[in-house]
């Protein structure tokens, strides 16, 4: 692990010295690349930052992108200038010049607004701490930044035991995006229809924080599941973390085509119970989802990388 730490830390320092927007690789450095050893990715809890500046009021500002990378996240900007941060799904949103932000899908007010200077987004350590729900410490003498392991936050919900209904299950009819949905069992033919519909999108490119498919012709993991289920009268929330609060838990032995499978983001939080990725079970030990290249794809559930980061399964229809 030490050689990996040293390489990644050095890469971060180099990125800061060259450009806060630069990556550590030659190609597709922003794409999440699963490995056979989940949890050993580039999650560096401290690094050296020598590009801090002070604003007109004397507050210390730190480049945001190296901090994002140190937590193992990716960061992109939308056409509207909104900054999107997360794993395969958007977890944090903010906009330079605005104290309003979102953390894990929940609105919050930052102590100080982010600032964009010469194309680089900066934040104070206090605002970073609030956004990432952890302590961001900075030593001005050494330039070292230490970031505690983020927590889920007070508003997050704990996972329920296998087979237990979620707190939001059963109540209102399918199609409501707020509140709950009614669980309706799919017949075998209907499940086949849902799977066939999902497969129509194989190869559609992945784009982090994608706009609706009708506009962007792209998906991220949760916009893909949202789009597929909308076809069948179920309105899912936009984020994987919120989709996780719909329906009822099912065990692996009870998994049926059309069930959602949620995956953890290993090592990013004190608890690995935060969903960071979602896919749809299609039968025969496989699920369909999207990330990186080649976009929408089919993966094995019981072997390889994804088998090691399964959080739980959920039935929403």
C-alpha positions in Angstrom: 0.0 0.0 0.0 2.8 2.4 0.7 4.1 2.5 -2.9 0.5 3.2 -4.1 0.2 6.0 -1.5 3.4 7.6 -2.5 2.7 7.5 -6.2 -0.8 8.9 -5.8 0.2 11.6 -3.4 3.0 12.6 -5.8 0.6 12.7 -8.6 -1.6 15.0 -6.7 1.2 17.4 -5.9 2.3 17.3 -9.6 -1.3 18.1 -10.6 -1.4 21.1 -8.3 1.9 22.5 -9.5 0.9 22.1 -13.2 -2.8 22.8 -13.1 -5.6 22.1 -10.6 -7.6 20.7 -13.5 -4.9 18.3 -14.8 -5.2 14.5 -14.3 -2.6 11.8 -13.3 -2.9 9.7 -16.5 -2.7 10.2 -20.2 -6.2 9.0 -21.0 -9.6 8.9 -19.2 -8.1 9.8 -15.8 -11.5 10.9 -14.6 -13.2 7.6 -15.3 -13.8 5.3 -12.3 -11.9 2.1 -12.9 -13.0 -0.9 -10.8 -10.2 -3.2 -9.7 -10.1 -6.7 -8.3 -9.4 -5.2 -4.8 -12.2 -2.9 -3.8 -11.2 -0.3 -1.2 -7.6 0.0 -2.5 -8.4 2.9 -4.9 -6.9 6.4 -4.7 -8.4 7.3 -1.3 -5.7 9.5 0.2 -6.7 11.2 3.4 -3.8 13.7 3.4 -1.7 15.5 0.8 0.4 18.5 0.3 -1.2 21.7 -1.1 1.1 24.6 -2.1 -1.4 26.5 -4.3 -3.4 28.0 -1.5 -4.3 31.7 -1.8 -6.0 34.4 0.2 -9.0 36.4 -0.9 -9.6 40.1 -0.3 -10.8 39.5 3.3 -7.7 37.4 4.2 -9.5 34.0 4.1 -7.5 31.0 3.0 -8.7 29.4 -0.2 -7.7 25.9 -1.4 -8.1 24.4 -4.9 -11.1 22.1 -4.8 -10.1 19.5 -7.4 -7.1 18.0 -5.5 -9.3 17.6 -2.4 -11.9 15.8 -4.5 -9.3 13.5 -5.9 -7.9 12.8 -2.5 -11.3 11.4 -1.5 -11.5 9.2 -4.5 -14.2 11.2 -6.2 -14.5 12.8 -9.6 -15.4 16.4 -10.4 -16.9 18.0 -13.5 -18.7 21.2 -14.3 -22.1 21.4 -16.1 -22.8 23.9 -18.9 -24.5 26.1 -16.4 -21.3 26.3 -14.3 -22.5 24.0 -11.5 -19.7 21.8 -10.0 -20.7 18.2 -9.7 -18.8 15.8 -7.5 -19.2 12.1 -6.8 -18.2 8.5 -7.7 -20.4 7.1 -10.5 -23.3 9.2 -9.3 -23.4 12.9 -8.3 -23.2 13.2 -4.5 -22.3 16.9 -4.1 -23.3 20.0 -6.0 -22.1 23.6 -5.7 -21.7 26.8 -7.7 -19.0 29.4 -7.5 -20.2 32.6 -5.9 -23.2 30.9 -4.2 -23.4 29.6 -0.6 -26.2 27.2 -1.5 -25.0 23.7 -2.2 -26.1 20.0 -1.9 -24.4 17.3 0.0 -25.5 13.7 -0.4 -28.7 15.0 -2.0 -29.6 17.4 0.9 -29.5 21.2 0.7 -27.0 23.1 2.8 -25.5 26.6 3.2 -21.8 26.9 3.0 -20.0 29.3 5.5 -18.3 31.0 2.5 -19.1 30.7 -1.2 -16.7 28.9 -3.5 -14.7 31.2 -5.8 -13.5 30.7 -9.4 -10.1 32.3 -10.1 -8.4 31.9 -13.4 -10.6 28.9 -14.2 -9.9 27.1 -10.9 -12.5 26.6 -8.2 -11.4 27.3 -4.7 -13.1 26.8 -1.3 -12.2 27.6 2.3 -11.4 24.7 4.6 -14.5 25.5 6.5 -16.7 25.2 3.5 -15.0 22.0 2.3 -15.7 20.6 5.8 -19.3 21.4 5.6 -19.7 20.1 2.0 -17.9 16.8 2.6 -19.4 16.3 6.1 -15.9 15.9 7.7 -13.0 17.9 9.0 -10.6 19.4 6.5 -7.5 20.6 8.3 -4.7 22.6 6.7 -1.2 23.3 8.0 -0.1 26.7 6.4 3.6 25.9 7.3 3.9 22.5 5.7 1.1 22.8 3.2 -0.3 19.5 4.4 -4.1 19.0 4.2 -5.6 16.2 6.3 -9.2 15.1 5.5 -11.0 12.9 8.0 -13.1 10.0 6.6 -16.5 11.5 5.7 -19.6 10.5 7.6 -23.0 9.7 6.1 -24.5 12.8 7.8 -27.3 13.2 10.2 -30.0 13.1 7.5 -28.9 9.8 6.1 -30.8 6.6 6.7 -29.3 3.3 7.9 -29.7 0.2 5.8 -32.3 -2.3 6.9 -31.8 -6.0 7.4 -32.4 -8.3 4.4 -36.0 -8.8 3.7 -37.2 -5.8 5.8 -39.3 -3.2 4.2 -37.7 0.2 3.9 -39.2 3.1 5.8 -40.6 4.6 2.6 -42.2 1.4 1.2 -45.9 1.2 0.5 -48.2 4.2 0.5 -48.8 6.2 -2.6 -49.1 5.0 -6.1 -46.2 4.5 -8.5 -45.4 7.6 -10.5 -45.0 9.9 -7.6 -41.4 11.2 -7.3 -42.0 12.4 -3.7 -42.8 10.1 -0.9 -43.4 6.4 -1.5 -44.4 4.0 -4.2 -46.7 1.1 -4.3 -44.9 -2.2 -4.8 -46.4 -4.2 -7.7 -45.1 -7.6 -8.7 -44.0 -8.0 -12.3 -45.1 -11.0 -14.2 -42.4 -13.0 -16.0 -43.4 -11.5 -19.3 -43.4 -7.9 -17.9 -39.9 -8.5 -16.3 -38.7 -9.7 -19.6 -40.1 -6.6 -21.2 -38.3 -4.3 -18.7 -35.0 -6.2 -19.3 -35.4 -6.0 -23.0 -36.1 -2.3 -22.8 -33.0 -1.7 -20.7 -30.9 -3.6 -23.2 -31.9 -1.3 -26.0 -29.5 1.2 -24.4 -26.4 -1.0 -24.4 -23.5 1.2 -25.5 -25.2 4.5 -24.8 -22.3 6.6 -23.4 -21.8 7.3 -19.8 -21.6 10.9 -18.6 -21.2 11.9 -15.0 -24.1 14.0 -13.9 -25.9 13.5 -17.2 -28.9 15.6 -18.1 -32.1 13.7 -18.9 -31.6 11.2 -21.7 -34.0 12.9 -24.0 -31.8 16.0 -23.9 -28.3 14.6 -23.5 -28.5 11.1 -25.0 -26.2 10.1 -22.1 -26.7 8.4 -18.8 -25.0 8.1 -15.4 -25.9 5.1 -13.2 -29.0 6.5 -11.5 -30.4 8.5 -14.5 -30.3 5.1 -16.4 -32.3 3.3 -13.8 -34.6 6.3 -13.5 -35.2 6.3 -17.2 -35.9 2.6 -17.5 -38.3 2.5 -14.6 -40.2 5.6 -15.8 -41.2 3.6 -18.9 -43.0 1.1 -16.6 -44.8 3.7 -14.5 -42.3 4.0 -11.6 -40.8 7.4 -10.8 -37.5 7.0 -9.1 -35.5 9.9 -7.5 -32.5 11.1 -9.4 -29.7 9.9 -7.1 -28.8 6.3 -6.3 -28.7 7.2 -2.6 -32.4 8.3 -2.8 -33.5 5.4 -5.0 -32.2 3.2 -2.2 -35.1 4.4 -0.1 -37.7 3.0 -2.4 -39.3 -0.5 -2.3 -38.3 -3.5 -0.1 -35.0 -5.2 0.5 -34.6 -8.7 -1.0 -32.0 -11.3 -0.4 -29.7 -12.7 -3.2 -31.6 -15.9 -3.2 -34.8 -14.1 -4.0 -33.4 -11.7 -6.6 -35.6 -11.4 -9.7 -35.1 -9.6 -13.0 -36.1 -6.0 -12.6 -34.8 -5.7 -9.0 -32.3 -2.9 -8.3 -28.8 -3.7 -7.0 -26.9 -1.1 -5.0 -23.2 -0.9 -4.6 -21.1 0.8 -1.9 -18.3 3.3 -2.5 -15.5 1.5 -0.5 -13.4 3.5 1.8 -15.1 6.9 1.1 -17.1 7.0 4.4 -16.9 5.8 8.0 -19.6 3.3 7.1 -19.7 1.5 3.7 -23.5 1.7 3.8 -23.8 4.6 1.5 -24.9 3.6 -2.0 -22.7 5.1 -4.7 -23.7 3.0 -7.7 -26.9 1.2 -8.9 -27.8 -1.3 -11.6 -30.8 -3.5 -12.7 -30.7 -7.3 -12.3 -31.5 -9.0 -15.6 -31.2 -12.7 -14.5 -28.6 -15.4 -14.9 -26.3 -13.7 -12.4 -26.0 -10.6 -14.4 -27.0 -6.9 -14.1 -27.1 -4.0 -16.5 -25.7 -0.6 -15.5 -23.5 2.2 -16.8 -20.1 3.7 -15.9 -17.0 4.7 -17.9 -16.5 2.8 -21.2 -18.4 1.4 -23.0 -21.3 3.1 -21.2 -24.4 1.0 -20.6 -23.1 -2.6 -20.2 -23.8 -5.9 -18.6 -21.7 -7.2 -15.8 -21.5 -10.3 -13.6 -23.0 -10.0 -10.1 -21.3 -13.0 -8.4 -17.7 -12.6 -9.6 -15.2 -9.9 -10.3 -15.1 -6.4 -8.9 -18.8 -5.7 -8.5 -19.4 -8.9 -6.4 -17.2 -7.5 -3.7 -19.0 -4.1 -3.3 -22.7 -5.2 -3.4 -24.5 -3.3 -0.7 -28.0 -4.8 -1.0 -30.9 -5.5 -3.5 -34.2 -3.7 -3.6 -37.5 -4.5 -5.3 -39.4 -1.4 -6.5 -41.9 -3.0 -8.9 
